[in-house]
């Protein structure tokens, strides 16, 4: 069985993927600098799977440490989740984003080359599509042109670095996964999305409104050209997303392959609120406010390529994601004695 290194493996998407990998029989090790996650996630992964992954608290910018880690373990594949991801912050601190996200990837690819690890899976984002003429995104569309922030551009630049590197190293096998909007949590309630600081994304904000940490949800605009006027996105359950990585690992081949990971179905902000209310049995307080700069009216994945080539498709619904999110929130409250 392949030995895997997961960078950012204690983060939201990383931790769910580590669980699925262990359950599929892979040996997994984790590197994380805990910038936006907690070491206790390792205990939770052990609780769910019965296996404790080896954990290195390390920064990918620390080349010496990275070299030591690679020298010790012979990895077959690297899954690269680690990275800064706050859109607003990236506008304020672009150089932090370029240094962290891009240099860390270059360091990782160099360590892989030195120690003979050829398989690489990269966590990219639907953000690389920017604004397109049509809202359904297909992998063959041009990317990079209308990205509105440095965070999004780091994802685009890294995708290009991977393509260039694959031309130079004929043994290199890469898969770039473009995530749409990940939501939900593991059904155990033990792991989920728990960002440090003030969240920017819809679901973490809904979670904080539901337990009173934020007084109300601000809905950014209801005058978009959609049925109910609010923006529509392709929300994918994080466990489905995690399973997409397991499918990808089983389909590595020389060169670069790119896949959208989404459901193929858009959901509006108002529909998300309704789904949350149905799952919680409560009314989430919200207010319609002005549009957020840079938001697109709607975008969703065309997931045909992942369905056909990887034999993967999403199985969980928005209702499942809402139920699992609430379950996770309740577990967190219990754990912290509230
Ligand atoms: C955002 C980023 C994208 C990034 C992704 C990561 C922007 C413009 N895009 O995507 O680059 O890859 O997160 O997950 O920031 N909403 C509200 N009120 C809120 C928060 C969000 O109404 O308080 C709405 C937004 O207008 C949007 C939807 O909820 O329609 C989803 O927002 P969000 O979770 O931030 O995701 P994206 O904007 O799709």
Boltz pocket constraint, residues with backbone or C-beta under 6 A from the ligand:
constraints:
  - pocket:
      binder: B
      contacts: [[A, 85], [A, 87], [A, 125], [A, 126], [A, 127], [A, 152], [A, 180], [A, 181], [A, 182], [A, 200], [A, 201], [A, 202], [A, 203], [A, 205], [A, 217], [A, 218], [A, 219], [A, 220], [A, 221], [A, 231], [A, 232], [A, 233], [A, 269], [A, 292], [A, 293], [A, 294], [A, 295], [A, 296], [A, 297]]
      max_distance: 6.0
